[in-house]
């Protein structure tokens, strides 16, 4: 008889062995209800809910569970867990006796027996039948023979349902307490253990059960405490349990370092529940950028001088690989629209488009870095009236070089340059850089030079990366397994890119607007440009080092204007901090000059600008530039009249730009001379052109030579200049 009973038990255990999975199988089959965005080194950055049927977190190893919780579970559910072999026969006998006399209603299921039911996919809800209890008992005996105790407890904590939709310790600890399971204290552990017995019980019942567990834990250690552990426990339990009703779709804390990028990836890649997607983000850089933007906003909104700015965004791209290393869509806290991803929200570009305009002008050989442009009031006729650009400080600097115009972000010279390049061709360049304009260039007109087009921080930063890469535009990406396949495109020559980069890195070129002590200057090489849109609604700082491109935007997601915020007070401090963080271990080095550029010593007559060494595209270099004659009078010889007379305007090498929409009366080039009163005459392209000291000429495209000659036809002074652009419209009866 005994032999037969033993045979039956052996057969039952053998059947259980075939039916029960291993610990490794259970762990491998676990699926979180979320997908998790990881950094490049595997750190969680954001967690997004996919499975709506239950809330499950990541599998938690027993070593990552706080000792308090392990103790609370054992005290509450299975006091002899480490002593029995799956079934607590003493507890079962006591439970049977209590049920017989109706003194207890609780069963005697051990943690191992409960785990058997959790693993069984076909388990029924509610009270089990005698047959199911027997099967559970057999399964528990087998688990104890094949699994270790730590594996049983670990699987139990990950599979047990707690309250409502919450399954497993990871989801519980994050939802109720906002922390990892390793950080749970005694009160939190007791509450978690109480929910195992009665997951959906009222607050008062859960609090009472938690109190019993806390006192049992205290008695287990045999230490009497002066303070009752249940003091204020009711309010603590109620506060914790109310958090389950409004659990967010996106995790909080450090698990929400990149929620905006996670949302973007979810909409494009559609990851499944339990997926762990590795991005290119650097977790430390991401955290630093987020905290830097938050600090910047706090400083801008200090009580003494509030600036009405509530949002900020940043992106960092690796120049060579295109990896996105940081993507901060919103600084959060103060924002009225924290869900808006400002990295991809279209905003007005401001002056950040100027480097691309001048690079195109260099490639078209319309200007050089030394060319003088007139920063003076300018009226341009457009279809809607006159376009009158102003500088940021509402001041005009007079004649300035292109280097100064770009470095100091002067508006009128940029508009004059766009007249030469034309809005149509410039818009095509911007599109080639990956900036998807919503309209053609003619729609924006000359205001395109000042950034009237809407751009995104992501595409704008990547366009600056093209300058860092010598004029080659390449796509960027943020997922290692979603690399774009479209080929690179050369937009600017290496020579134009180098010269623009050199200007953007030149602190001296910025002084006319930003002064010598500018926050744009970094301790090692960087090239940067700021921008502020109309009515101070957007503020930008975008630039690059030898390894990284960094873009920062500051403003308001709802489009409200900021108060007294400029490029150097808004986005630039955050940009500077991020660049210095990136260069904390290695210095950024300026790019090497390509073979197609040369450096020449340039002097400006009448000290219009200090003498300096300047970079030129080979073949366009010049050494003397000014608004007077370009050579020494003594070298030309001549009489006393020749010594005293000179051409005052135009200067040698001046480039004039024409526009077909400007009335002819506004399109005159004035020839002016300064002399001693001698009778001198003008000669244009070898033909006489009057004797007046100041003569107006209707400009005609091409290169021209203007001479000042005496009565005998001898040349007293001579300059060359060029007229570019469309043919001017002439009016009937207009004089020369």
C-alpha positions as CSV (number, residue, x, y, z in Angstrom):
1,X,0.0,0.0,0.0
2,X,2.8,2.4,0.9
3,X,4.6,1.4,-2.2
4,X,1.6,2.2,-4.3
5,X,1.1,5.5,-2.6
6,X,4.7,6.4,-3.2
7,X,4.4,5.4,-6.8
8,X,1.3,7.7,-7.2
9,X,3.2,10.6,-5.6
10,X,6.2,10.0,-7.9
11,X,3.9,10.0,-10.9
12,X,2.2,13.2,-9.8
13,X,5.5,14.9,-9.2
14,X,6.8,13.7,-12.6
15,X,3.7,15.2,-14.3
16,X,4.3,18.4,-12.4
17,X,7.9,18.5,-13.5
18,X,6.8,18.4,-17.1
19,X,4.1,21.0,-16.6
20,X,6.1,23.5,-14.5
21,X,8.4,25.9,-16.3
22,X,11.9,26.7,-15.0
23,X,12.8,29.9,-13.3
24,X,14.7,31.1,-16.4
25,X,11.7,30.4,-18.5
26,X,9.4,32.5,-16.3
27,X,11.8,35.3,-16.2
28,X,12.4,35.2,-19.9
29,X,8.7,35.3,-20.7
30,X,8.0,38.3,-18.5
31,X,6.9,41.3,-20.4
32,X,6.6,44.8,-19.1
33,X,3.5,46.8,-20.0
34,X,5.8,49.6,-21.2
35,X,8.5,50.0,-23.8
36,X,11.7,51.6,-22.5
37,X,13.9,54.1,-24.2
38,X,17.5,53.5,-23.3
39,X,20.6,55.6,-23.6
40,X,23.6,54.5,-25.7
41,X,25.0,52.9,-22.5
42,X,21.8,51.1,-21.5
43,X,20.4,53.5,-18.9
44,X,16.6,54.0,-19.0
45,X,15.6,57.4,-20.2
46,X,11.8,57.2,-20.6
47,X,9.1,54.6,-20.2
48,X,5.9,54.5,-22.2
49,X,2.8,52.5,-21.5
50,X,1.7,50.2,-24.3
51,X,-0.3,47.3,-22.7
52,X,-3.4,48.8,-21.2
53,X,-4.7,45.5,-19.6
54,X,-2.2,45.7,-16.7
55,X,0.6,47.8,-15.4
56,X,3.9,45.8,-15.2
57,X,7.4,47.2,-14.8
58,X,10.7,45.6,-15.4
59,X,11.7,42.3,-13.8
60,X,13.3,43.1,-10.5
61,X,16.2,40.9,-9.2
62,X,15.8,39.9,-5.5
63,X,19.1,41.6,-4.8
64,X,17.5,44.9,-5.9
65,X,14.6,44.5,-3.4
66,X,14.9,46.3,-0.1
67,X,15.5,44.0,2.9
68,X,12.4,45.6,4.6
69,X,10.1,44.4,1.8
70,X,11.5,40.9,1.8
71,X,11.0,40.7,5.5
72,X,7.5,42.1,5.3
73,X,6.4,39.6,2.6
74,X,7.7,36.7,4.7
75,X,6.1,38.0,7.9
76,X,2.8,38.6,6.2
77,X,2.4,35.7,3.9
78,X,4.7,32.8,4.9
79,X,6.5,33.0,8.3
80,X,8.2,29.6,7.8
81,X,9.1,30.2,4.2
82,X,12.8,29.4,4.7
83,X,11.9,26.2,6.7
84,X,9.3,24.3,4.7
85,X,9.6,22.4,1.5
86,X,6.8,24.1,-0.3
87,X,3.9,23.3,2.0
88,X,3.7,24.6,5.6
89,X,2.1,21.5,7.2
90,X,2.0,23.1,10.6
91,X,0.3,26.1,9.2
92,X,-2.1,24.0,7.2
93,X,-3.1,22.0,10.3
94,X,-3.6,25.2,12.4
95,X,-5.7,26.7,9.6
96,X,-7.8,23.5,9.3
97,X,-8.4,23.5,13.1
98,X,-9.3,27.2,13.1
99,X,-11.7,26.8,10.2
100,X,-13.3,23.8,11.9
101,X,-14.2,25.9,14.9
102,X,-14.7,29.0,12.8
103,X,-12.1,31.0,14.7
104,X,-10.1,31.8,11.5
105,X,-11.0,32.1,7.9
106,X,-7.6,32.3,6.4
107,X,-6.1,29.5,4.5
108,X,-2.5,28.3,4.7
109,X,-1.1,28.9,1.2
110,X,2.6,29.4,1.3
111,X,4.5,31.8,-1.0
112,X,5.5,28.8,-3.1
113,X,1.9,27.6,-3.4
114,X,0.8,31.1,-4.4
115,X,3.5,31.3,-7.0
116,X,2.4,28.0,-8.5
117,X,-1.0,29.6,-9.0
118,X,0.5,32.7,-10.5
119,X,2.5,30.7,-13.0
120,X,-0.6,28.6,-13.9
121,X,-2.1,30.5,-16.8
122,X,-5.4,28.6,-16.4
123,X,-6.0,29.4,-12.7
124,X,-9.4,30.4,-11.8
125,X,-10.3,33.5,-9.8
126,X,-11.6,33.5,-6.2
127,X,-11.6,30.6,-3.7
128,X,-10.0,27.4,-5.0
129,X,-11.6,24.0,-4.9
130,X,-10.1,21.0,-3.0
131,X,-8.8,19.6,-6.3
132,X,-7.2,22.9,-7.3
133,X,-5.6,23.1,-3.8
134,X,-4.2,19.7,-4.2
135,X,-2.7,20.6,-7.6
136,X,-1.3,23.7,-6.1
137,X,0.3,21.7,-3.3
138,X,1.9,19.3,-5.7
139,X,3.2,22.1,-7.8
140,X,4.7,23.8,-4.8
141,X,6.5,20.6,-3.8
142,X,8.0,20.4,-7.2
143,X,9.0,24.0,-7.3
144,X,10.9,23.6,-4.0
145,X,12.8,20.6,-5.5
146,X,13.8,22.5,-8.7
147,X,14.0,26.1,-7.7
148,X,16.0,27.9,-5.1
149,X,14.3,29.8,-2.3
150,X,15.7,33.1,-3.6
151,X,14.3,32.3,-7.1
152,X,10.9,31.5,-5.7
153,X,10.7,34.8,-3.7
154,X,12.0,36.8,-6.6
155,X,9.4,35.4,-9.1
156,X,6.7,35.8,-6.5
157,X,7.4,39.5,-6.0
158,X,7.4,40.1,-9.8
159,X,4.2,38.1,-10.6
160,X,2.0,38.9,-7.7
161,X,-0.9,41.4,-8.3
162,X,-1.2,44.3,-5.9
163,X,-3.9,46.9,-6.4
164,X,-6.1,47.5,-9.4
165,X,-4.1,47.0,-12.6
166,X,-0.7,46.9,-10.9
167,X,1.2,43.7,-11.2
168,X,4.6,43.1,-9.8
169,X,6.8,45.0,-7.3
170,X,8.4,47.3,-9.9
171,X,5.1,48.8,-11.0
172,X,3.9,49.1,-7.4
173,X,7.0,50.9,-6.1
174,X,7.1,53.3,-9.0
175,X,3.4,54.1,-9.0
176,X,2.8,54.3,-5.2
177,X,6.1,55.6,-3.9
178,X,7.9,57.0,-7.0
179,X,11.1,55.1,-6.3
180,X,12.9,51.8,-7.1
181,X,12.1,48.7,-5.0
182,X,15.6,48.9,-3.5
183,X,14.6,52.1,-1.7
184,X,11.4,51.0,0.1
185,X,11.4,51.6,3.8
186,X,9.5,49.7,6.5
187,X,6.2,51.6,6.2
188,X,6.2,51.3,2.4
189,X,7.2,47.6,2.6
190,X,4.3,46.9,5.1
191,X,1.8,48.7,2.8
192,X,3.0,46.7,-0.2
193,X,2.7,43.4,1.8
194,X,-0.8,44.3,3.0
195,X,-2.0,44.8,-0.6
196,X,-1.0,41.2,-1.4
197,X,-3.7,39.9,1.0
198,X,-6.4,42.4,0.1
199,X,-5.5,44.3,-3.2
200,X,-8.6,46.3,-3.5
201,X,-9.6,46.7,0.1
202,X,-10.7,50.2,1.5
203,X,-8.0,52.5,2.9
204,X,-8.9,51.7,6.5
205,X,-8.6,47.9,6.0
206,X,-5.3,48.3,4.2
207,X,-4.0,50.6,6.9
208,X,-5.0,48.1,9.7
209,X,-3.3,45.2,7.9
210,X,-0.2,47.3,7.4
211,X,-0.1,48.1,11.1
212,X,-0.3,44.4,12.0
213,X,2.7,43.7,9.6
214,X,4.7,46.6,11.1
215,X,4.2,45.3,14.6
216,X,5.0,41.7,13.6
217,X,8.3,42.9,12.0
218,X,9.1,44.8,15.2
219,X,8.4,41.7,17.3
220,X,10.5,39.6,15.0
221,X,13.6,41.6,15.9
222,X,12.7,41.6,19.6
223,X,13.3,45.3,19.9
224,X,10.8,47.5,21.7
225,X,10.4,51.0,20.1
226,X,9.4,54.1,22.0
227,X,7.2,55.2,19.1
228,X,4.4,53.2,17.8
229,X,5.1,52.4,14.1
230,X,1.4,52.8,13.3
231,X,1.3,56.5,14.2
232,X,-0.2,58.5,11.3
233,X,-0.3,55.3,9.2
234,X,-3.9,55.9,8.0
235,X,-3.0,59.2,6.2
236,X,0.2,57.7,4.8
237,X,-1.7,54.8,3.3
238,X,-4.5,56.9,1.9
239,X,-2.0,59.3,0.3
240,X,-0.1,56.4,-1.3
241,X,-3.1,54.6,-2.6
242,X,-4.6,57.7,-4.3
243,X,-1.6,57.8,-6.6
244,X,-2.8,54.7,-8.4
245,X,-5.8,56.6,-9.8
246,X,-3.7,59.1,-11.8
247,X,-0.6,57.1,-12.8
248,X,1.0,58.8,-15.8
249,X,1.6,57.2,-19.2
250,X,5.2,58.4,-19.0
251,X,7.4,57.5,-16.0
252,X,8.6,60.3,-13.7
253,X,11.9,61.1,-12.2
254,X,15.1,60.0,-14.0
255,X,13.1,57.5,-16.0
256,X,11.6,60.5,-17.8
257,X,14.9,62.1,-19.0
258,X,13.8,62.1,-22.6
259,X,9.9,61.8,-22.8
260,X,9.6,63.9,-26.0
261,X,12.1,61.8,-28.0
262,X,10.4,58.7,-26.7
263,X,7.1,59.9,-27.9
264,X,8.6,60.7,-31.3
265,X,10.2,57.3,-31.6
266,X,6.9,55.6,-30.5
267,X,5.0,57.3,-33.3
268,X,7.6,56.3,-35.9
269,X,8.9,52.9,-34.8
270,X,5.8,51.6,-32.8
271,X,7.8,49.5,-30.3
272,X,6.0,46.6,-28.6
273,X,5.3,46.2,-24.9
274,X,8.4,45.1,-23.1
275,X,10.7,46.4,-25.9
276,X,13.9,48.1,-24.8
277,X,15.0,50.5,-27.5
278,X,18.6,51.7,-27.4
279,X,19.0,55.3,-28.6
280,X,22.1,57.3,-29.3
281,X,21.5,59.7,-26.4
282,X,24.2,60.1,-23.7
283,X,22.4,59.9,-20.4
284,X,24.8,62.2,-18.5
285,X,24.8,64.8,-21.2
286,X,21.0,64.6,-21.4
287,X,20.6,65.1,-17.7
288,X,23.1,68.0,-17.7
289,X,21.3,69.7,-20.7
290,X,17.9,69.3,-19.0
291,X,19.2,70.7,-15.7
292,X,21.0,73.6,-17.4
293,X,17.8,74.7,-19.2
294,X,15.8,74.5,-16.0
295,X,18.5,76.6,-14.3
296,X,18.5,79.1,-17.1
297,X,14.7,79.5,-17.0
298,X,14.8,80.0,-13.2
299,X,17.5,82.7,-13.6
300,X,15.5,84.4,-16.3
301,X,12.4,84.5,-14.1
302,X,14.0,85.7,-11.0
303,X,11.6,87.8,-9.0
304,X,13.6,90.9,-9.2
305,X,13.6,91.0,-13.0
306,X,11.1,88.5,-14.5
307,X,11.5,88.0,-18.2
308,X,8.3,86.1,-19.0
309,X,10.1,83.1,-20.5
310,X,8.8,79.6,-19.7
311,X,10.2,77.1,-22.2
312,X,13.5,76.0,-23.5
313,X,14.9,73.2,-25.7
314,X,18.3,71.8,-26.6
315,X,19.8,69.3,-29.0
316,X,23.4,68.0,-29.3
317,X,24.6,66.2,-32.5
318,X,27.9,64.4,-33.1
319,X,29.4,66.1,-36.1
320,X,30.9,63.0,-37.7
321,X,28.4,60.3,-37.0
322,X,25.2,62.3,-36.8
323,X,24.2,60.7,-33.5
324,X,21.8,62.8,-31.4
325,X,23.5,62.9,-28.0
326,X,21.0,65.1,-26.2
327,X,17.3,65.9,-27.0
328,X,15.5,68.1,-24.4
329,X,12.1,69.0,-25.8
330,X,11.1,71.1,-22.8
331,X,12.6,72.1,-19.5
332,X,9.3,71.3,-17.9
333,X,8.6,73.0,-14.5
334,X,7.6,76.5,-15.5
335,X,6.1,75.6,-18.9
336,X,2.4,76.0,-19.7
337,X,2.8,73.3,-22.4
338,X,5.3,70.8,-21.2
339,X,4.1,68.2,-23.6
340,X,5.2,70.3,-26.6
341,X,8.5,69.1,-28.1
342,X,10.2,72.4,-28.9
343,X,13.0,70.6,-30.7
344,X,10.7,69.9,-33.6
345,X,8.2,72.8,-33.2
346,X,8.5,75.4,-36.1
347,X,9.6,78.8,-34.9
348,X,11.0,81.9,-36.6
349,X,14.7,81.6,-37.2
350,X,15.9,85.2,-36.6
351,X,19.5,85.9,-37.5
352,X,20.5,82.2,-37.3
353,X,20.2,81.9,-41.1
354,X,22.8,84.6,-41.9
355,X,25.8,82.2,-41.9
356,X,24.2,80.3,-44.7
357,X,23.5,83.4,-46.7
358,X,27.1,84.6,-46.5
359,X,28.4,81.2,-47.3
360,X,26.4,81.2,-50.5
361,X,27.6,84.7,-51.3
362,X,31.2,83.5,-50.9
363,X,30.6,80.6,-53.2
364,X,29.0,82.8,-55.8
365,X,32.0,85.2,-55.4
366,X,29.7,88.1,-54.7
367,X,31.5,89.2,-51.6
368,X,34.6,88.3,-49.5
369,X,35.1,88.5,-45.8
370,X,36.8,91.8,-46.3
371,X,34.2,93.4,-48.6
372,X,32.7,96.6,-47.3
373,X,28.9,96.7,-47.0
374,X,27.0,99.8,-46.0
375,X,25.1,99.5,-42.8
376,X,22.9,102.5,-43.3
377,X,19.1,103.0,-43.6
378,X,17.7,101.0,-46.5
379,X,14.3,101.1,-48.2
380,X,13.4,98.2,-50.5
381,X,10.2,98.2,-52.5
382,X,8.2,95.0,-52.2
383,X,4.7,94.0,-53.3
384,X,3.3,95.1,-50.0
385,X,5.2,98.4,-49.7
386,X,8.6,99.3,-48.5
387,X,10.8,96.9,-46.6
388,X,13.0,98.8,-44.1
389,X,15.3,96.5,-42.1
390,X,16.6,97.6,-38.8
391,X,19.5,96.3,-36.6
392,X,18.8,94.7,-33.3
393,X,20.0,97.8,-31.4
394,X,18.2,100.2,-33.8
395,X,21.6,101.7,-34.7
396,X,23.6,101.8,-37.9
397,X,27.4,101.3,-38.0
398,X,28.1,102.7,-41.5
399,X,30.6,100.9,-43.7
400,X,31.6,97.6,-42.3
401,X,33.3,94.5,-43.6
402,X,31.4,91.2,-44.1
403,X,33.3,89.8,-41.2
404,X,32.0,92.4,-38.9
405,X,28.5,92.3,-40.4
406,X,28.2,88.5,-39.8
407,X,30.0,88.4,-36.5
408,X,28.0,91.4,-35.1
409,X,24.8,90.2,-36.7
410,X,24.0,93.4,-38.5
411,X,20.8,93.2,-40.4
412,X,21.1,95.8,-43.2
413,X,24.3,94.3,-44.7
414,X,22.6,90.9,-44.6
415,X,19.7,92.2,-46.6
416,X,22.1,93.9,-49.1
417,X,23.7,90.5,-49.5
418,X,20.4,88.8,-50.1
419,X,19.6,91.3,-52.8
420,X,22.7,89.9,-54.6
421,X,22.0,86.3,-53.9
422,X,18.2,86.6,-54.4
423,X,15.6,85.1,-52.0
424,X,14.7,82.4,-54.5
425,X,18.2,80.9,-54.7
426,X,18.8,81.3,-51.0
427,X,15.6,79.4,-50.2
428,X,16.9,76.6,-52.4
429,X,20.1,76.5,-50.4
430,X,18.2,76.3,-47.1
431,X,16.1,73.4,-48.4
432,X,19.3,71.6,-49.6
433,X,20.6,72.0,-46.0
434,X,17.6,70.1,-44.7
435,X,15.5,73.1,-43.6
436,X,12.1,72.4,-45.1
437,X,10.6,75.8,-45.9
438,X,6.9,75.9,-46.1
439,X,7.0,78.6,-48.9
440,X,9.2,79.5,-51.9
441,X,11.8,82.2,-51.5
442,X,9.8,84.9,-53.2
443,X,7.1,84.5,-50.5
444,X,9.5,85.6,-47.8
445,X,11.3,88.2,-49.9
446,X,14.2,90.1,-48.4
447,X,13.1,89.4,-44.8
448,X,14.4,85.8,-45.4
449,X,17.9,87.3,-44.7
450,X,16.7,88.1,-41.2
451,X,15.1,84.7,-40.5
452,X,11.4,85.3,-41.3
453,X,11.0,81.6,-42.2
454,X,9.9,79.0,-39.6
455,X,12.5,76.4,-38.8
456,X,12.9,73.7,-36.2
457,X,15.7,73.5,-33.7
458,X,16.6,70.0,-34.9
459,X,16.9,70.9,-38.6
460,X,18.6,74.2,-37.9
461,X,21.3,72.6,-35.7
462,X,21.9,69.9,-38.3
463,X,22.3,72.7,-41.0
464,X,25.0,74.2,-38.8
465,X,26.6,70.7,-38.6
466,X,27.0,71.0,-42.4
467,X,29.3,74.0,-41.9
468,X,31.2,72.0,-39.3
469,X,31.6,69.2,-41.9
470,X,33.0,71.5,-44.5
471,X,29.8,72.2,-46.4
472,X,28.4,68.7,-46.6
473,X,24.9,68.2,-45.4
474,X,24.1,64.8,-43.8
475,X,21.0,63.6,-42.0
476,X,21.1,63.1,-38.2
477,X,19.5,60.2,-36.3
478,X,18.7,59.1,-32.8
479,X,18.2,55.3,-33.1
480,X,21.2,53.1,-33.8
481,X,19.0,50.6,-35.8
482,X,17.2,53.3,-37.8
483,X,20.1,55.0,-39.6
484,X,19.0,56.9,-42.7
485,X,20.2,55.8,-46.1
486,X,19.9,59.0,-48.1
487,X,23.3,60.1,-49.4
488,X,25.2,63.2,-48.3
489,X,24.9,66.4,-50.3
490,X,27.5,69.1,-50.7
491,X,25.8,72.5,-50.3
492,X,28.8,74.8,-49.7
493,X,32.4,74.6,-50.8
494,X,35.0,73.7,-48.1
495,X,36.4,77.2,-48.7
496,X,33.1,79.1,-48.0
497,X,32.4,76.9,-45.0
498,X,35.8,77.5,-43.5
499,X,35.6,81.3,-43.9
500,X,32.1,81.4,-42.3
501,X,33.3,79.2,-39.5
502,X,36.3,81.4,-38.9
503,X,34.0,84.5,-38.7
504,X,31.6,82.8,-36.3
505,X,34.5,81.8,-34.0
506,X,36.0,85.4,-34.1
507,X,35.2,87.2,-30.9
508,X,36.7,90.4,-32.3
509,X,34.1,90.3,-35.1
510,X,31.3,90.3,-32.5
511,X,32.4,93.4,-30.6
512,X,30.3,95.9,-32.5
513,X,27.2,94.3,-31.1
514,X,28.2,92.0,-28.3
515,X,31.3,93.7,-26.8
516,X,34.6,92.0,-25.9
517,X,33.4,90.1,-22.9
518,X,30.7,88.0,-24.5
519,X,29.1,84.8,-23.2
520,X,29.5,83.5,-26.7
521,X,33.3,83.0,-26.1
522,X,34.3,79.6,-24.9
523,X,37.6,78.4,-23.5
524,X,38.4,76.4,-26.6
525,X,37.3,76.6,-30.3
526,X,33.6,77.1,-31.0
527,X,31.7,78.8,-33.8
528,X,28.3,80.2,-32.8
529,X,25.5,82.4,-34.0
530,X,22.6,83.8,-32.0
531,X,19.2,84.9,-33.2
532,X,16.1,86.6,-31.9
533,X,12.8,86.6,-33.8
534,X,10.3,89.4,-34.1
535,X,8.9,90.8,-30.9
536,X,11.3,88.6,-28.9
537,X,9.2,85.5,-29.3
538,X,12.1,83.1,-30.0
539,X,15.7,83.2,-28.9
540,X,18.4,81.0,-30.4
541,X,22.0,80.1,-29.9
542,X,23.4,77.5,-32.4
543,X,27.0,76.6,-33.1
544,X,29.6,73.9,-33.1
545,X,32.9,72.7,-31.8
546,X,35.3,70.3,-33.6
547,X,33.2,67.4,-32.4
548,X,29.7,68.5,-31.6
549,X,26.9,70.8,-32.8
550,X,24.8,72.3,-30.1
551,X,21.5,74.1,-30.5
552,X,19.5,75.9,-27.8
553,X,16.1,77.6,-28.1
554,X,14.4,79.7,-25.4
555,X,10.9,81.2,-25.6
556,X,7.3,80.4,-24.9
557,X,5.5,77.4,-26.4
558,X,2.4,79.5,-26.7
559,X,4.2,82.2,-28.7
560,X,4.0,84.9,-26.1
561,X,6.8,87.4,-26.4
562,X,9.6,87.5,-23.8
563,X,10.6,90.6,-21.9
564,X,14.0,92.0,-22.7
565,X,15.7,88.7,-23.6
566,X,18.4,88.7,-26.3
567,X,20.6,86.0,-27.7
568,X,23.3,86.6,-25.2
569,X,21.0,86.7,-22.2
570,X,18.5,83.9,-23.2
571,X,19.8,80.9,-25.1
572,X,23.6,81.7,-25.1
573,X,24.4,81.1,-21.4
574,X,22.8,77.6,-21.7
575,X,24.6,77.0,-25.0
576,X,27.9,78.1,-23.4
577,X,27.4,75.8,-20.4
578,X,26.7,72.7,-22.6
579,X,29.7,73.4,-24.9
580,X,32.0,73.7,-21.9
581,X,30.6,70.5,-20.5
582,X,31.3,68.7,-23.8
583,X,34.9,70.1,-23.8
584,X,35.6,69.3,-20.1
585,X,38.0,66.5,-20.9
586,X,39.4,67.5,-24.3
587,X,39.8,70.8,-26.1
588,X,38.0,71.6,-29.3
589,X,40.4,72.6,-32.1
590,X,39.7,74.9,-35.1
591,X,39.4,73.3,-38.5
592,X,42.4,73.2,-40.8
593,X,42.3,75.6,-43.8
594,X,41.4,73.9,-47.0
595,X,43.8,74.3,-50.0
596,X,41.4,76.7,-51.8
597,X,41.8,79.5,-49.3
598,X,44.6,82.0,-48.8
599,X,45.3,84.5,-46.1
600,X,46.2,88.1,-47.0
601,X,47.1,91.1,-44.9
602,X,44.3,93.6,-45.5
603,X,44.4,97.3,-44.7
604,X,41.4,99.7,-44.7
605,X,42.0,103.3,-45.7
606,X,40.8,106.0,-43.3
607,X,40.8,103.3,-40.6
608,X,37.4,102.1,-41.5
609,X,38.4,98.9,-39.8
610,X,41.8,97.8,-38.2
611,X,44.3,96.1,-40.4
612,X,44.2,92.4,-40.1
613,X,45.0,89.1,-41.8
614,X,41.9,87.9,-43.7
615,X,40.9,84.6,-45.4
616,X,39.9,84.7,-49.0
617,X,38.8,82.1,-51.5
618,X,41.8,81.8,-53.8
619,X,41.6,84.3,-56.6
620,X,39.4,86.9,-54.7
621,X,42.1,88.2,-52.3
622,X,42.8,91.9,-52.0
623,X,45.1,93.9,-49.8
624,X,43.9,97.5,-49.7
625,X,40.2,98.4,-49.2
626,X,38.6,101.8,-48.6
627,X,36.2,104.5,-49.5
628,X,39.0,106.6,-51.0
629,X,41.6,105.8,-53.7
630,X,43.2,102.4,-53.4
631,X,46.8,103.4,-53.9
632,X,49.3,105.9,-52.8
633,X,49.0,109.3,-54.6
634,X,52.7,109.7,-54.7
635,X,53.1,106.4,-56.6
636,X,51.0,107.8,-59.4
637,X,52.9,111.1,-59.7
638,X,51.2,114.2,-61.4
639,X,50.8,117.9,-60.6
640,X,49.5,119.6,-57.5
641,X,45.9,119.1,-58.5
642,X,46.6,115.4,-58.6
643,X,48.1,115.5,-55.2
644,X,45.0,117.2,-53.8
645,X,42.2,115.5,-55.7
646,X,40.8,112.0,-55.1
647,X,37.6,110.0,-55.6
648,X,35.6,110.0,-52.5
649,X,32.9,107.5,-53.6
650,X,32.6,104.8,-54.6
651,X,35.5,103.0,-53.0
652,X,37.7,100.7,-55.0
653,X,36.3,97.2,-55.1
654,X,32.8,98.3,-54.1
655,X,29.9,95.9,-55.1
656,X,26.5,97.4,-55.8
657,X,23.4,95.2,-55.8
658,X,20.3,96.1,-57.9
659,X,16.7,95.0,-57.4
660,X,14.1,95.3,-60.2
661,X,11.4,96.3,-57.8
662,X,13.1,99.5,-56.5
663,X,12.0,102.7,-58.3
664,X,14.7,104.1,-60.6
665,X,15.0,107.3,-58.6
666,X,16.3,105.1,-55.7
667,X,18.8,103.3,-57.9
668,X,21.6,105.7,-58.5
669,X,25.2,105.3,-57.8
670,X,26.8,108.7,-56.8
671,X,30.3,109.6,-57.9
672,X,31.8,112.0,-55.5
673,X,35.2,113.7,-55.4
674,X,37.2,115.7,-52.9
675,X,39.6,118.2,-54.6
676,X,41.1,121.7,-54.5
677,X,38.7,123.2,-56.9
678,X,40.7,122.4,-60.1
679,X,38.7,121.6,-63.2
680,X,38.5,117.8,-63.3
681,X,36.3,115.4,-65.1
682,X,34.8,112.0,-64.7
683,X,35.5,109.2,-67.2
684,X,33.5,106.0,-66.9
685,X,34.6,102.9,-68.8
686,X,36.8,105.1,-71.0
687,X,34.0,107.5,-71.9
688,X,33.5,111.1,-70.5
689,X,30.8,111.4,-67.8
690,X,30.5,115.1,-66.8
691,X,32.4,117.5,-64.6
692,X,30.2,117.9,-61.5
693,X,31.8,117.3,-58.1
694,X,28.9,114.9,-57.4
695,X,27.3,113.0,-60.3
696,X,24.5,110.5,-60.3
697,X,24.7,107.4,-62.5
698,X,22.0,104.9,-63.4
699,X,23.8,101.6,-62.6
700,X,24.2,98.9,-65.1
701,X,25.3,95.3,-64.3
702,X,29.0,94.5,-64.8
703,X,32.4,95.6,-63.8
704,X,33.2,99.3,-64.3
705,X,36.2,101.6,-64.1
706,X,35.7,105.1,-62.9
707,X,38.5,107.7,-63.5
708,X,39.1,111.2,-62.4
709,X,41.1,113.1,-65.1
710,X,42.5,116.6,-65.4
711,X,42.1,119.0,-68.3
712,X,44.8,117.2,-70.3
713,X,43.2,113.8,-69.8
714,X,45.8,112.6,-67.3
715,X,44.4,110.2,-64.7
716,X,44.3,111.8,-61.2
717,X,42.5,108.9,-59.4
718,X,41.0,105.6,-60.4
719,X,38.7,103.0,-58.8
720,X,37.0,99.8,-60.0
721,X,33.6,98.7,-58.9
722,X,30.9,96.1,-59.8
723,X,27.2,96.2,-60.2
724,X,25.3,92.9,-59.6
725,X,21.7,91.9,-59.9
726,X,18.8,92.4,-62.3
727,X,18.6,95.2,-64.8
728,X,17.1,98.3,-63.3
729,X,13.8,99.5,-64.6
730,X,14.1,102.9,-66.3
731,X,11.5,105.7,-66.3
732,X,10.7,107.8,-69.2
733,X,12.7,111.0,-69.2
734,X,14.9,110.0,-66.3
735,X,18.2,111.8,-66.3
736,X,21.6,110.1,-65.9
